[in-house]
Amino acid sequence: MKQGLLLLLLVSLFTLNARSQSNSTYSVGFNAFSYLQLPRIADQDPLKYLTSKFSGGIFKIDDRQINYRLSGRFINQALDFKSDCTNCNLVNGKVTDYAIKLGFEKNLSYSKVQPYFAFDIGYRYNRFKGLRNFVDLQRTTALTDQVEAIKNGLTLGPTLGLRITPIEQISIFAEGSLELYLSHLRTQTVAQNTAAQSIETAENKKEFLFTPVTVGLQIHLGSRN
C-alpha cells in the first residue's frame, strides 16, 4: 500500500503543469503520520492513543470557495494493553480499524499558509481480537479468555487544519479532529478451557474520539480555464 501511494505521487509530480493551487480542480494526498484515539476496547483506558504511518488517503474536488473531500483510513496492527480492572489485562491482540468519510473543507485564506475548517461524516468499523488473562493475587494467570469485540456505525465531526504550499503543485498539511462515533458493539468471549463456554453481548455505544494531529502531503492536479 505504501509503495503504491508513493508511486502515484511520483508519477503525478512529473506530469503536472505549472498551475497555482487556487486553479486546481482536484487534489490527491496521503496521511504520512497520525496520532489518534481508537474506540475503547473492553476495559481499556479510554485515553489510550495509537501512532500510525501511511494509513490513509484523501481525494478533493475544488469548487473555488469550498473543497469537497473523500477520505479513508485503514489500520491493522498489534495492540497490547492493561485493563482498568485489578486482576486482568488484555494481551497479544490485534486491532483492525477503517473509516470512509465524505465532507467539505473551507479555506480561511488563499496565501501559501492556509488555515482551514472541515466537517466529515461517514462509516467506521473497528475490530479487536485477543486474549484476556485473569491474574490472581500471586500474579499468575488463573484464567484466559479469547475476546472479540466488533464496533461499526456512524462517525461525524469537525476538523481544523493548516496547509503550507512551498511550491505550486504540492502542499503539506497538519490537522486535528474531534469525532462523534455512534456504533453498535458486539462482544464475544470464549473461555480457553475444556468447557469453552461462550458469552455474547450486544449494545449501542456513543464515544467522542480525539485525533490531535495528522500530517500529510497533497498534490494539486488539473486547472480551470
C-alpha positions in Angstrom: 0.0 0.0 0.0 2.8 2.4 0.9 4.7 1.7 -2.4 1.5 2.3 -4.4 0.9 5.6 -2.8 4.4 6.8 -3.3 4.4 5.7 -6.9 1.2 7.6 -7.5 2.7 10.7 -6.1 5.9 10.4 -8.1 4.0 9.9 -11.4 1.8 12.9 -10.6 4.8 15.1 -9.9 6.3 14.6 -13.4 3.0 15.2 -15.2 1.9 18.4 -13.6 1.8 21.8 -15.4 2.8 24.9 -13.5 -0.5 25.9 -12.0 -1.4 27.6 -8.8 -3.5 25.8 -6.1 -6.3 28.2 -6.5 -6.8 27.0 -10.1 -6.6 23.3 -9.2 -9.8 21.3 -9.9 -8.8 18.3 -7.7 -6.1 17.1 -5.3 -4.9 13.7 -4.1 -2.9 13.1 -0.9 -1.9 10.7 1.8 -1.5 10.7 5.6 2.1 10.3 6.5 1.6 10.3 10.3 -1.3 10.2 12.6 -1.6 10.2 16.4 -5.2 9.2 17.2 -7.5 7.8 19.8 -9.2 4.5 18.9 -12.6 3.4 20.0 -12.5 1.9 23.5 -11.9 -1.9 23.8 -13.4 -3.7 26.8 -11.9 -2.2 30.0 -9.1 -0.4 28.1 -8.1 3.1 29.3 -10.2 5.4 27.1 -7.3 7.9 26.8 -5.0 5.4 25.0 -3.7 6.7 21.7 -2.1 5.0 18.8 0.5 6.1 16.3 0.1 5.1 12.6 2.0 5.8 9.5 0.9 5.9 5.8 -2.6 4.6 6.9 -4.9 7.0 5.0 -5.6 9.0 1.9 -7.7 11.9 0.6 -9.3 13.0 -2.7 -10.6 16.6 -3.0 -12.6 18.5 -5.6 -12.1 22.2 -5.6 -15.2 24.3 -6.2 -13.4 27.6 -5.7 -15.0 28.6 -2.4 -15.4 25.1 -0.9 -13.4 21.8 -1.4 -15.4 18.6 -1.3 -13.4 15.8 0.1 -13.5 12.0 0.3 -11.1 10.4 2.8 -10.3 7.0 4.1 -8.1 5.3 6.6 -7.1 1.7 7.3 -5.2 0.4 10.4 -4.3 -3.2 11.1 -1.7 -3.8 13.8 -0.9 -5.5 17.1 -2.2 -3.9 20.3 -1.4 -4.8 23.9 -2.6 -3.0 27.0 -3.6 -3.4 30.6 -7.3 -3.1 31.5 -8.8 -0.9 34.2 -9.7 -3.9 36.3 -7.5 -5.0 39.2 -6.7 -8.6 38.2 -6.8 -8.7 34.5 -5.3 -7.4 31.3 -5.6 -7.9 27.5 -2.6 -9.2 25.6 -1.5 -10.4 22.2 -4.4 -8.8 20.4 -4.8 -7.2 17.0 -6.9 -4.2 16.1 -8.4 -3.5 12.7 -9.9 -0.1 12.2 -11.1 1.5 9.0 -13.2 4.5 8.0 -14.5 6.2 4.9 -15.8 9.8 5.1 -17.4 12.4 2.9 -17.3 16.1 3.7 -16.4 19.6 2.8 -13.4 21.9 3.5 -13.3 25.7 3.7 -10.1 27.6 3.3 -9.8 30.6 5.6 -7.2 32.3 3.4 -5.7 31.9 0.0 -2.0 32.6 0.7 0.8 30.0 0.9 -0.1 29.4 4.5 -3.8 28.4 4.7 -5.8 27.6 7.8 -8.9 25.7 7.0 -12.0 24.2 8.6 -13.6 20.9 7.6 -16.6 18.7 8.5 -16.9 15.0 7.6 -19.5 12.3 8.0 -19.1 8.6 7.2 -18.8 5.0 8.3 -16.3 3.4 10.7 -15.5 -0.2 11.6 -13.4 -1.4 14.5 -12.5 -5.0 15.4 -10.3 -6.3 18.2 -9.4 -9.9 18.8 -7.1 -11.1 21.5 -6.6 -12.9 24.8 -7.6 -11.7 28.2 -5.6 -13.1 31.1 -7.1 -13.0 34.6 -4.3 -12.7 37.2 -4.7 -13.9 40.8 -3.1 -12.4 43.9 0.1 -14.4 43.3 0.4 -12.6 39.9 0.0 -15.8 38.0 -2.6 -16.4 35.2 -5.6 -18.1 36.7 -7.9 -18.0 33.6 -7.6 -17.0 29.9 -10.5 -15.9 27.7 -10.5 -15.1 24.0 -12.2 -11.8 23.3 -13.6 -10.5 20.1 -15.2 -7.0 20.0 -16.6 -5.5 16.9 -18.0 -2.0 16.5 -19.4 -0.4 13.4 -21.5 2.7 12.8 -21.8 6.4 12.0 -18.9 8.8 12.5 -19.0 12.6 12.2 -17.1 15.6 13.4 -15.2 18.8 12.7 -11.5 19.3 11.7 -9.2 22.3 12.0 -6.0 22.3 9.9 -3.1 24.3 8.5 -1.9 23.8 4.9 1.5 25.1 3.7 2.2 25.3 -0.1 6.0 25.6 -0.6 5.6 25.1 -4.4 2.5 25.5 -6.5 1.7 21.8 -7.0 2.4 20.4 -3.5 1.0 21.2 -0.1 2.0 19.9 3.4 -0.9 19.8 5.8 -1.4 19.2 9.5 -4.8 18.9 11.1 -6.6 17.8 14.2 -10.2 16.5 14.6 -12.9 15.6 17.2 -15.1 12.7 16.2 -18.5 11.6 17.5 -18.8 7.8 17.0 -22.2 6.2 17.2 -21.7 2.5 17.0 -23.2 -1.0 17.6 -20.9 -3.1 19.7 -20.9 -6.9 19.7 -18.6 -8.7 22.1 -17.9 -12.5 22.2 -16.0 -14.1 25.0 -14.8 -17.7 24.8 -13.2 -19.4 27.8 -9.9 -21.1 27.0 -10.6 -24.3 28.9 -12.2 -27.7 28.3 -15.7 -26.3 28.6 -15.0 -23.5 26.1 -18.1 -21.5 27.3 -19.1 -18.7 25.0 -20.8 -15.5 26.0 -22.0 -12.9 23.5 -23.4 -9.5 24.3 -24.6 -6.5 22.1 -25.2 -2.9 22.9 -25.1 0.6 21.3 -22.3 3.0 22.2 -21.5 6.7 21.9 -17.9 7.9 22.1 -16.0 11.1 21.4 -12.6 10.4 19.9 -9.8 12.9 19.5 -7.1 12.9 16.9 -4.6 15.6 18.0 -2.6 15.6 14.8 -2.5 14.1 11.3 0.4 15.2 9.0 0.4 14.5 5.2 1.1 15.6 1.7 -1.3 16.7 -1.1 -0.7 17.1 -4.9 -2.9 19.5 -6.8 -3.9 18.4 -10.3 -5.8 19.9 -13.2 -6.7 23.6 -13.9 -9.6 25.9 -14.7 -9.7 27.9 -17.9 
